[in-house]
């Protein structure tokens, strides 16, 4: 199952990536740019994706990917930690990095 610690293990070794707190939540940053954050209200990771990709992911795999009213206006997608593929997580983080 995906956890914040697993994601840290993937990305903290990359140049410039550091753990921080933003909006009171744990995040990984590169400089001033958020790479990723964990949403404790939904116990879910939040990933940066384009709007088209988000809509595609939610339509293609609603058991894994979702959004909320709060996140809908941003190019972000939430993922259920027990469902999301770790390979997809790595690729997403690397692309955003």
Backbone atoms as SQL, in Angstrom:
CREATE TABLE atoms (id INTEGER PRIMARY KEY, chain TEXT, resi INTEGER, resn TEXT, atom TEXT, x REAL, y REAL, z REAL);
INSERT INTO atoms VALUES
  (1, 'A', 1, 'UNK', 'N', 0.843, -1.190, 0.000),
  (2, 'A', 1, 'UNK', 'CA', 0.000, 0.000, 0.000),
  (3, 'A', 1, 'UNK', 'C', 0.880, 1.242, 0.000),
  (4, 'A', 2, 'UNK', 'N', 0.463, 2.232, -0.743),
  (5, 'A', 2, 'UNK', 'CA', 1.207, 3.475, -0.852),
  (6, 'A', 2, 'UNK', 'C', 1.047, 4.296, 0.422),
  (7, 'A', 3, 'UNK', 'N', 2.156, 4.815, 0.927),
  (8, 'A', 3, 'UNK', 'CA', 2.155, 5.709, 2.082),
  (9, 'A', 3, 'UNK', 'C', 3.018, 6.922, 1.761),
  (10, 'A', 4, 'UNK', 'N', 2.915, 7.928, 2.611),
  (11, 'A', 4, 'UNK', 'CA', 3.775, 9.105, 2.456),
  (12, 'A', 4, 'UNK', 'C', 5.238, 8.693, 2.524),
  (13, 'A', 5, 'UNK', 'N', 5.583, 7.786, 3.418),
  (14, 'A', 5, 'UNK', 'CA', 6.969, 7.335, 3.551),
  (15, 'A', 5, 'UNK', 'C', 7.469, 6.631, 2.286),
  (16, 'A', 6, 'UNK', 'N', 6.616, 5.857, 1.643),
  (17, 'A', 6, 'UNK', 'CA', 6.992, 5.198, 0.399),
  (18, 'A', 6, 'UNK', 'C', 7.295, 6.254, -0.670),
  (19, 'A', 7, 'UNK', 'N', 6.454, 7.256, -0.765),
  (20, 'A', 7, 'UNK', 'CA', 6.672, 8.314, -1.747),
  (21, 'A', 7, 'UNK', 'C', 7.960, 9.075, -1.436),
  (22, 'A', 8, 'UNK', 'N', 8.217, 9.342, -0.170),
  (23, 'A', 8, 'UNK', 'CA', 9.479, 9.988, 0.215),
  (24, 'A', 8, 'UNK', 'C', 10.663, 9.134, -0.211),
  (25, 'A', 9, 'UNK', 'N', 10.547, 7.828, -0.034),
  (26, 'A', 9, 'UNK', 'CA', 11.611, 6.922, -0.437),
  (27, 'A', 9, 'UNK', 'C', 11.886, 6.962, -1.930),
  (28, 'A', 10, 'UNK', 'N', 10.875, 7.230, -2.712),
  (29, 'A', 10, 'UNK', 'CA', 11.036, 7.326, -4.158),
  (30, 'A', 10, 'UNK', 'C', 11.729, 8.630, -4.538),
  (31, 'A', 11, 'UNK', 'N', 11.267, 9.747, -4.004),
  (32, 'A', 11, 'UNK', 'CA', 11.663, 11.056, -4.545),
  (33, 'A', 11, 'UNK', 'C', 12.707, 11.832, -3.750),
  (34, 'A', 12, 'UNK', 'N', 12.892, 11.535, -2.478),
  (35, 'A', 12, 'UNK', 'CA', 13.813, 12.365, -1.692),
  (36, 'A', 12, 'UNK', 'C', 15.266, 12.261, -2.141),
  (37, 'A', 13, 'UNK', 'N', 15.627, 11.240, -2.866),
  (38, 'A', 13, 'UNK', 'CA', 16.988, 11.120, -3.367),
  (39, 'A', 13, 'UNK', 'C', 17.253, 11.913, -4.639),
  (40, 'A', 14, 'UNK', 'N', 16.222, 12.455, -5.241),
  (41, 'A', 14, 'UNK', 'CA', 16.392, 13.213, -6.479),
  (42, 'A', 14, 'UNK', 'C', 16.930, 14.602, -6.155),
  (43, 'A', 15, 'UNK', 'N', 17.739, 15.179, -7.037),
  (44, 'A', 15, 'UNK', 'CA', 18.304, 16.503, -6.781),
  (45, 'A', 15, 'UNK', 'C', 17.229, 17.557, -6.510),
  (46, 'A', 16, 'UNK', 'N', 17.415, 18.289, -5.428),
  (47, 'A', 16, 'UNK', 'CA', 16.546, 19.415, -5.101),
  (48, 'A', 16, 'UNK', 'C', 15.264, 19.065, -4.370),
  (49, 'A', 17, 'UNK', 'N', 14.937, 17.794, -4.218),
  (50, 'A', 17, 'UNK', 'CA', 13.683, 17.415, -3.562),
  (51, 'A', 17, 'UNK', 'C', 13.875, 17.439, -2.048),
  (52, 'A', 18, 'UNK', 'N', 12.923, 18.073, -1.367),
  (53, 'A', 18, 'UNK', 'CA', 12.971, 18.120, 0.090),
  (54, 'A', 18, 'UNK', 'C', 11.571, 17.989, 0.673),
  (55, 'A', 19, 'UNK', 'N', 11.515, 17.440, 1.877),
  (56, 'A', 19, 'UNK', 'CA', 10.247, 17.336, 2.601),
  (57, 'A', 19, 'UNK', 'C', 9.969, 18.675, 3.260),
  (58, 'A', 20, 'UNK', 'N', 8.700, 19.066, 3.281),
  (59, 'A', 20, 'UNK', 'CA', 8.303, 20.343, 3.879),
  (60, 'A', 20, 'UNK', 'C', 6.853, 20.228, 4.354),
  (61, 'A', 21, 'UNK', 'N', 6.365, 21.321, 4.893),
  (62, 'A', 21, 'UNK', 'CA', 4.959, 21.435, 5.293),
  (63, 'A', 21, 'UNK', 'C', 4.366, 22.606, 4.520),
  (64, 'A', 22, 'UNK', 'N', 3.217, 22.374, 3.897),
  (65, 'A', 22, 'UNK', 'CA', 2.521, 23.422, 3.172),
  (66, 'A', 22, 'UNK', 'C', 1.032, 23.270, 3.447),
  (67, 'A', 23, 'UNK', 'N', 0.377, 24.361, 3.764),
  (68, 'A', 23, 'UNK', 'CA', -1.039, 24.340, 4.149),
  (69, 'A', 23, 'UNK', 'C', -1.260, 23.382, 5.314),
  (70, 'A', 24, 'UNK', 'N', -0.230, 23.214, 6.143),
  (71, 'A', 24, 'UNK', 'CA', -0.325, 22.337, 7.300),
  (72, 'A', 24, 'UNK', 'C', -0.199, 20.859, 6.977),
  (73, 'A', 25, 'UNK', 'N', 0.154, 20.531, 5.727),
  (74, 'A', 25, 'UNK', 'CA', 0.229, 19.136, 5.286),
  (75, 'A', 25, 'UNK', 'C', 1.643, 18.799, 4.827),
  (76, 'A', 26, 'UNK', 'N', 2.045, 17.536, 4.961),
  (77, 'A', 26, 'UNK', 'CA', 3.363, 17.134, 4.462),
  (78, 'A', 26, 'UNK', 'C', 3.391, 17.173, 2.934),
  (79, 'A', 27, 'UNK', 'N', 4.453, 17.748, 2.413),
  (80, 'A', 27, 'UNK', 'CA', 4.636, 17.847, 0.962),
  (81, 'A', 27, 'UNK', 'C', 6.074, 17.512, 0.611),
  (82, 'A', 28, 'UNK', 'N', 6.294, 17.237, -0.642),
  (83, 'A', 28, 'UNK', 'CA', 7.635, 17.190, -1.200),
  (84, 'A', 28, 'UNK', 'C', 7.727, 18.357, -2.163),
  (85, 'A', 29, 'UNK', 'N', 8.847, 19.078, -2.087),
  (86, 'A', 29, 'UNK', 'CA', 9.034, 20.268, -2.912),
  (87, 'A', 29, 'UNK', 'C', 10.339, 20.184, -3.678),
  (88, 'A', 30, 'UNK', 'N', 10.356, 20.891, -4.789),
  (89, 'A', 30, 'UNK', 'CA', 11.572, 21.164, -5.538),
  (90, 'A', 30, 'UNK', 'C', 11.625, 22.679, -5.633),
  (91, 'A', 31, 'UNK', 'N', 12.533, 23.272, -4.882),
  (92, 'A', 31, 'UNK', 'CA', 12.539, 24.727, -4.795),
  (93, 'A', 31, 'UNK', 'C', 11.254, 25.175, -4.115),
  (94, 'A', 32, 'UNK', 'N', 10.521, 26.061, -4.766),
  (95, 'A', 32, 'UNK', 'CA', 9.254, 26.540, -4.201),
  (96, 'A', 32, 'UNK', 'C', 8.049, 25.812, -4.793),
  (97, 'A', 33, 'UNK', 'N', 8.302, 24.827, -5.652),
  (98, 'A', 33, 'UNK', 'CA', 7.224, 24.116, -6.349),
  (99, 'A', 33, 'UNK', 'C', 6.872, 22.824, -5.613),
  (100, 'A', 34, 'UNK', 'N', 5.585, 22.668, -5.289),
  (101, 'A', 34, 'UNK', 'CA', 5.134, 21.403, -4.700),
  (102, 'A', 34, 'UNK', 'C', 5.196, 20.306, -5.747),
  (103, 'A', 35, 'UNK', 'N', 5.816, 19.217, -5.364),
  (104, 'A', 35, 'UNK', 'CA', 5.910, 18.047, -6.222),
  (105, 'A', 35, 'UNK', 'C', 4.734, 17.111, -5.949),
  (106, 'A', 36, 'UNK', 'N', 4.313, 17.089, -4.691),
  (107, 'A', 36, 'UNK', 'CA', 3.327, 16.116, -4.243),
  (108, 'A', 36, 'UNK', 'C', 2.865, 16.509, -2.836),
  (109, 'A', 37, 'UNK', 'N', 1.639, 16.169, -2.474),
  (110, 'A', 37, 'UNK', 'CA', 1.236, 16.276, -1.071),
  (111, 'A', 37, 'UNK', 'C', 0.225, 15.205, -0.710),
  (112, 'A', 38, 'UNK', 'N', 0.088, 15.002, 0.593),
  (113, 'A', 38, 'UNK', 'CA', -0.821, 13.991, 1.137),
  (114, 'A', 38, 'UNK', 'C', -2.019, 14.703, 1.730),
  (115, 'A', 39, 'UNK', 'N', -3.232, 14.272, 1.372),
  (116, 'A', 39, 'UNK', 'CA', -4.447, 14.867, 1.897),
  (117, 'A', 39, 'UNK', 'C', -4.963, 14.004, 3.049),
  (118, 'A', 40, 'UNK', 'N', -4.819, 14.477, 4.296),
  (119, 'A', 40, 'UNK', 'CA', -5.229, 13.658, 5.435),
  (120, 'A', 40, 'UNK', 'C', -6.746, 13.502, 5.557),
  (121, 'A', 41, 'UNK', 'N', -7.512, 14.439, 5.028),
  (122, 'A', 41, 'UNK', 'CA', -8.971, 14.327, 5.099),
  (123, 'A', 41, 'UNK', 'C', -9.480, 13.110, 4.333),
  (124, 'A', 42, 'UNK', 'N', -8.774, 12.764, 3.276),
  (125, 'A', 42, 'UNK', 'CA', -9.164, 11.618, 2.451),
  (126, 'A', 42, 'UNK', 'C', -8.156, 10.482, 2.547),
  (127, 'A', 43, 'UNK', 'N', -7.132, 10.664, 3.399),
  (128, 'A', 43, 'UNK', 'CA', -6.031, 9.704, 3.522),
  (129, 'A', 43, 'UNK', 'C', -5.574, 9.255, 2.145),
  (130, 'A', 44, 'UNK', 'N', -5.259, 10.257, 1.306),
  (131, 'A', 44, 'UNK', 'CA', -4.930, 9.973, -0.083),
  (132, 'A', 44, 'UNK', 'C', -3.814, 10.892, -0.571),
  (133, 'A', 45, 'UNK', 'N', -2.955, 10.354, -1.434),
  (134, 'A', 45, 'UNK', 'CA', -1.965, 11.195, -2.086),
  (135, 'A', 45, 'UNK', 'C', -2.635, 12.053, -3.155),
  (136, 'A', 46, 'UNK', 'N', -2.068, 13.241, -3.358),
  (137, 'A', 46, 'UNK', 'CA', -2.574, 14.169, -4.367),
  (138, 'A', 46, 'UNK', 'C', -1.441, 14.417, -5.358),
  (139, 'A', 47, 'UNK', 'N', -1.714, 14.137, -6.615),
  (140, 'A', 47, 'UNK', 'CA', -0.695, 14.231, -7.655),
  (141, 'A', 47, 'UNK', 'C', -1.041, 15.322, -8.647),
  (142, 'A', 48, 'UNK', 'N', -0.013, 15.968, -9.188),
  (143, 'A', 48, 'UNK', 'CA', -0.200, 16.950, -10.248),
  (144, 'A', 48, 'UNK', 'C', -0.377, 16.226, -11.572),
  (145, 'A', 49, 'UNK', 'N', -1.436, 16.570, -12.264),
  (146, 'A', 49, 'UNK', 'CA', -1.698, 16.079, -13.623),
  (147, 'A', 49, 'UNK', 'C', -2.456, 17.180, -14.349),
  (148, 'A', 50, 'UNK', 'N', -2.462, 17.149, -15.645),
  (149, 'A', 50, 'UNK', 'CA', -3.283, 18.091, -16.398),
  (150, 'A', 50, 'UNK', 'C', -4.764, 17.741, -16.248),
  (151, 'A', 51, 'UNK', 'N', -5.618, 18.700, -16.550),
  (152, 'A', 51, 'UNK', 'CA', -7.057, 18.469, -16.420),
  (153, 'A', 51, 'UNK', 'C', -7.524, 17.302, -17.302),
  (154, 'A', 52, 'UNK', 'N', -7.034, 17.247, -18.540),
  (155, 'A', 52, 'UNK', 'CA', -7.449, 16.163, -19.441),
  (156, 'A', 52, 'UNK', 'C', -7.010, 14.811, -18.894),
  (157, 'A', 53, 'UNK', 'N', -5.775, 14.741, -18.393),
  (158, 'A', 53, 'UNK', 'CA', -5.294, 13.477, -17.839),
  (159, 'A', 53, 'UNK', 'C', -6.096, 13.094, -16.599),
  (160, 'A', 54, 'UNK', 'N', -6.379, 14.066, -15.749),
  (161, 'A', 54, 'UNK', 'CA', -7.174, 13.779, -14.550),
  (162, 'A', 54, 'UNK', 'C', -8.531, 13.194, -14.937),
  (163, 'A', 55, 'UNK', 'N', -9.205, 13.856, -15.854),
  (164, 'A', 55, 'UNK', 'CA', -10.527, 13.380, -16.258),
  (165, 'A', 55, 'UNK', 'C', -10.450, 11.978, -16.868),
  (166, 'A', 56, 'UNK', 'N', -9.408, 11.728, -17.668),
  (167, 'A', 56, 'UNK', 'CA', -9.224, 10.406, -18.247),
  (168, 'A', 56, 'UNK', 'C', -8.991, 9.359, -17.160),
  (169, 'A', 57, 'UNK', 'N', -8.102, 9.648, -16.207),
  (170, 'A', 57, 'UNK', 'CA', -7.802, 8.690, -15.138),
  (171, 'A', 57, 'UNK', 'C', -9.053, 8.344, -14.334),
  (172, 'A', 58, 'UNK', 'N', -9.827, 9.361, -13.991),
  (173, 'A', 58, 'UNK', 'CA', -11.041, 9.137, -13.194),
  (174, 'A', 58, 'UNK', 'C', -12.058, 8.311, -13.979),
  (175, 'A', 59, 'UNK', 'N', -12.186, 8.609, -15.272),
  (176, 'A', 59, 'UNK', 'CA', -13.139, 7.858, -16.088),
  (177, 'A', 59, 'UNK', 'C', -12.670, 6.422, -16.317),
  (178, 'A', 60, 'UNK', 'N', -11.377, 6.257, -16.568),
  (179, 'A', 60, 'UNK', 'CA', -10.841, 4.927, -16.884),
  (180, 'A', 60, 'UNK', 'C', -10.709, 4.042, -15.652),
  (181, 'A', 61, 'UNK', 'N', -10.432, 4.652, -14.489),
  (182, 'A', 61, 'UNK', 'CA', -10.187, 3.853, -13.287),
  (183, 'A', 61, 'UNK', 'C', -10.722, 4.562, -12.034),
  (184, 'A', 62, 'UNK', 'N', -12.050, 4.653, -11.910),
  (185, 'A', 62, 'UNK', 'CA', -12.639, 5.365, -10.765),
  (186, 'A', 62, 'UNK', 'C', -12.418, 4.655, -9.429),
  (187, 'A', 63, 'UNK', 'N', -12.024, 3.402, -9.467),
  (188, 'A', 63, 'UNK', 'CA', -11.708, 2.695, -8.219),
  (189, 'A', 63, 'UNK', 'C', -10.396, 3.200, -7.628),
  (190, 'A', 64, 'UNK', 'N', -9.541, 3.763, -8.471),
  (191, 'A', 64, 'UNK', 'CA', -8.233, 4.255, -8.031),
  (192, 'A', 64, 'UNK', 'C', -8.196, 5.765, -7.916),
  (193, 'A', 65, 'UNK', 'N', -8.668, 6.458, -8.947),
  (194, 'A', 65, 'UNK', 'CA', -8.501, 7.912, -9.018),
  (195, 'A', 65, 'UNK', 'C', -9.814, 8.644, -8.770),
  (196, 'A', 66, 'UNK', 'N', -9.709, 9.796, -8.117),
  (197, 'A', 66, 'UNK', 'CA', -10.898, 10.607, -7.841),
  (198, 'A', 66, 'UNK', 'C', -10.492, 12.053, -7.604),
  (199, 'A', 67, 'UNK', 'N', -11.490, 12.908, -7.499),
  (200, 'A', 67, 'UNK', 'CA', -11.268, 14.299, -7.140),
  (201, 'A', 67, 'UNK', 'C', -12.318, 14.678, -6.108),
  (202, 'A', 68, 'UNK', 'N', -12.211, 15.884, -5.610),
  (203, 'A', 68, 'UNK', 'CA', -13.174, 16.403, -4.642),
  (204, 'A', 68, 'UNK', 'C', -13.604, 17.784, -5.109),
  (205, 'A', 69, 'UNK', 'N', -14.622, 18.332, -4.501),
  (206, 'A', 69, 'UNK', 'CA', -15.036, 19.696, -4.850),
  (207, 'A', 69, 'UNK', 'C', -13.889, 20.672, -4.644),
  (208, 'A', 70, 'UNK', 'N', -13.129, 20.488, -3.582),
  (209, 'A', 70, 'UNK', 'CA', -12.000, 21.379, -3.284),
  (210, 'A', 70, 'UNK', 'C', -10.918, 21.306, -4.365),
  (211, 'A', 71, 'UNK', 'N', -10.637, 20.122, -4.871),
  (212, 'A', 71, 'UNK', 'CA', -9.541, 19.920, -5.824),
  (213, 'A', 71, 'UNK', 'C', -9.959, 20.097, -7.284),
  (214, 'A', 72, 'UNK', 'N', -11.251, 20.118, -7.559),
  (215, 'A', 72, 'UNK', 'CA', -11.752, 20.090, -8.930),
  (216, 'A', 72, 'UNK', 'C', -11.229, 21.236, -9.802),
  (217, 'A', 73, 'UNK', 'N', -11.008, 22.400, -9.239),
  (218, 'A', 73, 'UNK', 'CA', -10.576, 23.538, -10.055),
  (219, 'A', 73, 'UNK', 'C', -9.056, 23.591, -10.241),
  (220, 'A', 74, 'UNK', 'N', -8.351, 22.599, -9.751),
  (221, 'A', 74, 'UNK', 'CA', -6.888, 22.547, -9.873),
  (222, 'A', 74, 'UNK', 'C', -6.482, 21.327, -10.695),
  (223, 'A', 75, 'UNK', 'N', -5.338, 21.385, -11.360),
  (224, 'A', 75, 'UNK', 'CA', -4.884, 20.235, -12.148),
  (225, 'A', 75, 'UNK', 'C', -4.247, 19.175, -11.243),
  (226, 'A', 76, 'UNK', 'N', -5.100, 18.529, -10.459),
  (227, 'A', 76, 'UNK', 'CA', -4.683, 17.544, -9.460),
  (228, 'A', 76, 'UNK', 'C', -5.616, 16.346, -9.499),
  (229, 'A', 77, 'UNK', 'N', -5.088, 15.195, -9.088),
  (230, 'A', 77, 'UNK', 'CA', -5.919, 14.011, -8.923),
  (231, 'A', 77, 'UNK', 'C', -5.516, 13.323, -7.624),
  (232, 'A', 78, 'UNK', 'N', -6.498, 12.800, -6.914),
  (233, 'A', 78, 'UNK', 'CA', -6.243, 12.009, -5.718),
  (234, 'A', 78, 'UNK', 'C', -6.284, 10.543, -6.099),
  (235, 'A', 79, 'UNK', 'N', -5.549, 9.736, -5.338),
  (236, 'A', 79, 'UNK', 'CA', -5.504, 8.298, -5.620),
  (237, 'A', 79, 'UNK', 'C', -5.722, 7.526, -4.327),
  (238, 'A', 80, 'UNK', 'N', -6.438, 6.426, -4.451),
  (239, 'A', 80, 'UNK', 'CA', -6.622, 5.553, -3.290),
  (240, 'A', 80, 'UNK', 'C', -5.324, 4.777, -3.072),
  (241, 'A', 81, 'UNK', 'N', -4.709, 4.929, -1.877),
  (242, 'A', 81, 'UNK', 'CA', -3.387, 4.356, -1.642),
  (243, 'A', 81, 'UNK', 'C', -3.315, 2.843, -1.783),
  (244, 'A', 82, 'UNK', 'N', -4.419, 2.162, -1.560),
  (245, 'A', 82, 'UNK', 'CA', -4.405, 0.698, -1.669),
  (246, 'A', 82, 'UNK', 'C', -4.658, 0.216, -3.102),
  (247, 'A', 83, 'UNK', 'N', -4.899, 1.146, -4.024),
  (248, 'A', 83, 'UNK', 'CA', -5.218, 0.774, -5.402),
  (249, 'A', 83, 'UNK', 'C', -4.198, 1.276, -6.427),
  (250, 'A', 84, 'UNK', 'N', -3.553, 2.396, -6.154),
  (251, 'A', 84, 'UNK', 'CA', -2.709, 3.041, -7.162),
  (252, 'A', 84, 'UNK', 'C', -1.452, 2.210, -7.441),
  (253, 'A', 85, 'UNK', 'N', -1.092, 2.150, -8.703),
  (254, 'A', 85, 'UNK', 'CA', 0.081, 1.405, -9.150),
  (255, 'A', 85, 'UNK', 'C', 1.351, 2.201, -8.841),
  (256, 'A', 86, 'UNK', 'N', 2.315, 1.560, -8.192),
  (257, 'A', 86, 'UNK', 'CA', 3.541, 2.248, -7.788),
  (258, 'A', 86, 'UNK', 'C', 4.337, 2.727, -9.002),
  (259, 'A', 87, 'UNK', 'N', 4.254, 2.002, -10.107),
  (260, 'A', 87, 'UNK', 'CA', 4.920, 2.447, -11.331),
  (261, 'A', 87, 'UNK', 'C', 4.343, 3.759, -11.829),
  (262, 'A', 88, 'UNK', 'N', 3.012, 3.892, -11.785),
  (263, 'A', 88, 'UNK', 'CA', 2.379, 5.148, -12.185),
  (264, 'A', 88, 'UNK', 'C', 2.831, 6.269, -11.258),
  (265, 'A', 89, 'UNK', 'N', 2.919, 5.995, -9.965),
  (266, 'A', 89, 'UNK', 'CA', 3.352, 6.999, -8.987),
  (267, 'A', 89, 'UNK', 'C', 4.757, 7.488, -9.325),
  (268, 'A', 90, 'UNK', 'N', 5.683, 6.568, -9.559),
  (269, 'A', 90, 'UNK', 'CA', 7.065, 6.949, -9.894),
  (270, 'A', 90, 'UNK', 'C', 7.113, 7.822, -11.138),
  (271, 'A', 91, 'UNK', 'N', 6.388, 7.395, -12.179),
  (272, 'A', 91, 'UNK', 'CA', 6.396, 8.156, -13.429),
  (273, 'A', 91, 'UNK', 'C', 5.788, 9.546, -13.248),
  (274, 'A', 92, 'UNK', 'N', 4.698, 9.628, -12.519),
  (275, 'A', 92, 'UNK', 'CA', 4.085, 10.927, -12.266),
  (276, 'A', 92, 'UNK', 'C', 5.043, 11.846, -11.523),
  (277, 'A', 93, 'UNK', 'N', 5.644, 11.350, -10.464),
  (278, 'A', 93, 'UNK', 'CA', 6.574, 12.177, -9.683),
  (279, 'A', 93, 'UNK', 'C', 7.764, 12.619, -10.520),
  (280, 'A', 94, 'UNK', 'N', 8.306, 11.712, -11.320),
  (281, 'A', 94, 'UNK', 'CA', 9.455, 12.058, -12.151),
  (282, 'A', 94, 'UNK', 'C', 9.072, 13.112, -13.190),
  (283, 'A', 95, 'UNK', 'N', 7.906, 12.962, -13.775),
  (284, 'A', 95, 'UNK', 'CA', 7.447, 13.934, -14.780),
  (285, 'A', 95, 'UNK', 'C', 7.264, 15.317, -14.164),
  (286, 'A', 96, 'UNK', 'N', 6.686, 15.377, -12.982),
  (287, 'A', 96, 'UNK', 'CA', 6.446, 16.662, -12.311),
  (288, 'A', 96, 'UNK', 'C', 7.767, 17.265, -11.819),
  (289, 'A', 97, 'UNK', 'N', 8.702, 16.416, -11.375),
  (290, 'A', 97, 'UNK', 'CA', 9.995, 16.864, -10.891),
  (291, 'A', 97, 'UNK', 'C', 10.739, 17.584, -11.993);
